[in-house]
Amino acid sequence: MRKPIGADVWTGRTDHAERRSSFRYHQIVERMELDAPCKTFSTNTCAIIGFECEEGVWRNQGRLGAANAPNAIRQALASLPWRTAEGHRLVDAGNVTCSNDKLEEAQEALGHTATDLLSKSATPIILGGGHETLYGHYLGVRQHIGPDASLGIINIDAHFDLRPYDNQSSSGTMFRQIVEKDSNSRYFVLGIQRFGNTQELFDKADELGARYILEEDMHEGQMDDILSSLHAFMEHQDYVMLTLCTDVLNAAFAPGVSAPSPFGLTPMVVRTLIRTVAAHKKTLSFDICEVNPAVDENGRTIKLGAYLTNEAIMTFMGRNTDDAGT
């Protein structure tokens, strides 16, 4: 169910073998021995987990290919400059895989891995996979913080993902699964497409008390009010987790996703949202979902996904700068 990452994934340009100011991701990342006991990390450690799964996308009738994204995003990250203080660490906890259509088992396995990393003071950085990745991510965070803590789930997404799950769960049901079963979770989604969701889904969002902001109301000149609302939401929670579905981006920037849209947010707006949420002391973790290498054009979406993941990692690391070396 979980497998280590081969050395061939983390490769890239080397400007200098010893001078840290010249290092790139592939020179920093530490591949975890999955069966070896691991002591608690310092608070300035991010831990990458891949979720090789698209069963939820298949059930939701989306375009397949997202299961190949975790290693593709790693390869795009590998040559990016590593620009943090000495003492910050990046570890790779391997990939959780979904086999034989057993989505729910794979989500539980992802949750156990996330809980383990959180208990060791690492910040999980989860590379999906379809957006069903989020449910496994949630299971791990909830197990870590306990049932009574309030949890704010911030979703940057074109879709509510509040479909019924009576027959089976999918990449379109996760937030309804969470909010209906967990009275201590709160849902805030940014980037909703007016015509990417039926009226029934808007009604369900209102019924469940979800907060949302439409994509058409999220131009760069309007961000101050949006960020104020985001901060107010986070301040009212005990903990926060962040998920990014890359179909929230305009297809001109991100053609390689499971459900592309001619409308959508710009990368600059999404970057601002990621930086804002990851900088908050209550935010525990991040995932990126729905990057689809099978339908990408010249690796554009993979590269953008890697850059946005880098923004999350660098922001978490910057938040912990005072802890470097502890």
N, C-alpha and C positions, 0 to 999 in steps of 0.2 A: 504493500500500500504506500510506503514511503521509501524513496531511494535517493542515494547521494548524487551529487552533480560531478560529472567527469571534469578533469583538468582541461579538456579541449574546449569547454564552454567559456571559461574565463580566460580569454587570450586577447591580446591587443598590442597596440604600439607601446614601446618602451623608450622613453626619452633619456632616462637615467636609471641605473639599477640600484642606486643607493641614496640619492638626494630626494628626500621626501617631498620637497616642493615641486618635483617633476612627476610624482606618482599619479597613476591612473587607477581606476577601480580594480582592474585585474591584478595589480600589485599589492592591493590592500586586503582583498577579501580572503577570509579564512573558511575553508570548507570543513564543516563539522563532521566528526566521526559519529555516526548516528547511534551506535550502540555503546559508545564510551560515556562514562559518567561525566557530567558537565557541571562545574561550579557556577555560582551566581556571577553574572557579568557585572561590570560597572554600568552605571546609569547612562553612559554615552555609547551604548552598543545598539546597532540596528541589526535585525536578523531577517534575512530574506527566506521566504517559503514560497515554493511554486505549487500551484494547484492545477494539475493536468486533467482538466475535465471540461466537457461540453455537453454532458448528458442533459443538463437543464436547458441548454439552448436547443438541443434536438427536441425535447419535449415541448418547448415553446415555439417550435417551427421556425427557428432562426437559421442563419447561414453558419455552417459548421467550419471549424478550423481553429477556434480559440484555444483548444487543448494544447496547441503547439506554441502558444505565446510565452509561457514562463521562460524557457531557454532562449527564445528569440529576444526577449527583453533583456535578459542577462547579457547576451552577446552584444547588444547595442549599448548597454551600460559599461561594458568592460573597458572601453577606451576613453570614457569620460574622465576628466581630471578629478582627482580626489582632493577637495579643498576644505579640509577641516583641521582642527588643532590635533597635535600629537596626543595619543591616548584614546582617541575615538576609534571604535572598531566596527567592522562590518563582517558578519558571519553569514554563511549560507547553510541553511538547515535542510536543503534538499527539496525534493518534489513529493507531494502527496498525489497519488494517481487514483483515478476512478476506473475500475475494471468491471466488466460484466454488467454494465448498466446500473451498478449499485451506488447511486448518487448519495443516498442518505448515509451509507456507511462511510463513503469518502468524506462527506461533510463532517461527520463525527471525528474522523481521523485528523482532518485539518484543525478542528476545534481543539483536540487534545494537544497537538503540536503547538498551537498558538498559546494555550494555557501554560504549557511547560516553559515556553520562552518568556512569557510575561512573569511567571513566578521566579525566573532567574534575572529579572530586571532588564531584559532586552525588549526593544520595540519591534514588534512584528511588522514586516513589510511584505505583503502577500501579493504574489503575481498570479492572477487568474489567466486562463480559464474564463468560462462563462460567468455571468453575474450571480449564478448560484453559489459561487465562491463566497459571497457575502454571508450566507447562512452559516457556513462552517466558521468563518471569521467571528460572527456573532456568538456562536456556541462557545468558542474559546474565551472571548472577552467576558461573557456572562459567568462562565464557570470561575474565572479568575476573580471577579469583583463580588461574587455572591448574589443571591436572589433579591436582596432588599435595596441595593444601591440603585439610584436612578441612572439610566444610560441614555445618552443622546446619540442617535445614529444619524450622521450627516451623509447624505447621498448626493453626489453631483451626477445628474442623470436626466435624460430626456423623457424617461418613463417612470411611472409610479411603482411598477412591479407589485401591484396589489390584486392580482388576479386570484380567483378561487383556487383552493388546493384540495378540495374534497376528494378528487380522484387521484391526483398525484401532484407533487411539488415540481417546480421548474424554475427557470431563470426569471420568470415573471410573477412569482408568488411570494418571494422571501419576506418582504416587509409586512405583508399581511399575516404570514405565519408568525412573525415576531410580535407585532403589535396586538394581535388578537389573543395571544397566549401569555404575553409578558406585560403586565400592567405597569411595570416600572421602566419601560422603554418608551422613548419619545422619538418621533420621526420628522426630519426636516430635509426636504429635497429641493435642490436648486438646478434650474435648467429645463423644467418641464415644457414639453412641446404641446401647444394647444391642440394640434391635430395629430399628435402621436399617441393620444390616449382617448378612449371613448368617454362619453359623458358619465357612464356608469362608474368608471374609475375615478373621475373627479368627485362624484357623489360619495364613493367609498372612502376616498381620502378625507373628505369633510366629516363623514360619519366617524372615522377612526381618530380624528383630531390631528391629522398630519398637517404640518406646515409646509408650504411650497411657494416657490417663486417661478414664474413663467420665464422661459428663455427670452421672449420678446421684451421683457422688462429688465434684462440684465446687460445692458450696454455699459461700456466702460465709464461713461459719465454718470451712471447711476449707482456705482459701486459703494459709495460711502454709506448710503442708507442700508444697502444690503449687508455690508459688513457689520454695521451696528446691530442689525437684527440677528446676525449670526453670533456675534459676541453675547448678546442678551440671552440667546438660546443656550449657549454653552455654559454661561454662568449659572443657569438654573439646574444644571445636571451635576451629578457626582463624578461621572466619567463620560468621555466622548470617544467614538470611533468614527473613522472616515472611510468612505468607499467612493471610488470613481468608476463610472461606466463610460467608456470612451465614446459610446454613441451619442453622448451629449455634445460632442464637438461637431462643428460644421464639416460635412463630408469633403469639402475642399481641402481641409487640413488633415482629416482622418478618414480616408476612404476605406481602410481595411478594418472594418468593425462588423459585428454580426447584424446590426440594423442601422445602416447609414441614413443620414438625413441631409437634405439640401439646406435646411436651416441649422441652427445650432450655435454654440458658444465658440468664441475664439480661444486659442491656446493661452493668450495673455490673461483673459478673465479666469480660466480654469486654474492657471498658475497662481493667481492672486488668492483664489479660494483655498487652494491647497496650502499655500504659505500661511494664510490666516488661521486655518483650523489646526495645522500641525504645530504652529507656534504656541498654541494654548496649552497650559500646563496640565489640563485635564484629559488631553487627547492621548490615547494609549497606543493607537495602531492605525495602519493604512492598508487598503487594497486597491488594485487597479484591475479592471475586468474588461472583457469583450474585445481586446485587441485580437485581430484575426489575420495571422500571416498568410493564410491560404488565399485571401482575396485582396491583399495589400498591393499597393503600387510602388515598386522600387524601395520597399522598406520604409515608406514615409510614416506610416502609423506606428510601426514598431519603434522607430527612432523618436517620434513624439512621445510615445508611451514611456520610453526610457528617460527622456528629459523630464517628464512630469513626475516619474518615480524618483528621479534624482532630486527634484525640488522638495519632495516629501522628506527624503533622507537628510538632505542638507539642513532643512528647517528643524527637524528633530534634533540633529546634531548641534545646530546653533543654539537651540533652546537649552541644551545641556553643557554649554561651553564652560560654565563655572565649575562643572563637576569633572572636567578633564583631568585625568591622572589619578582619580580616586580609585 
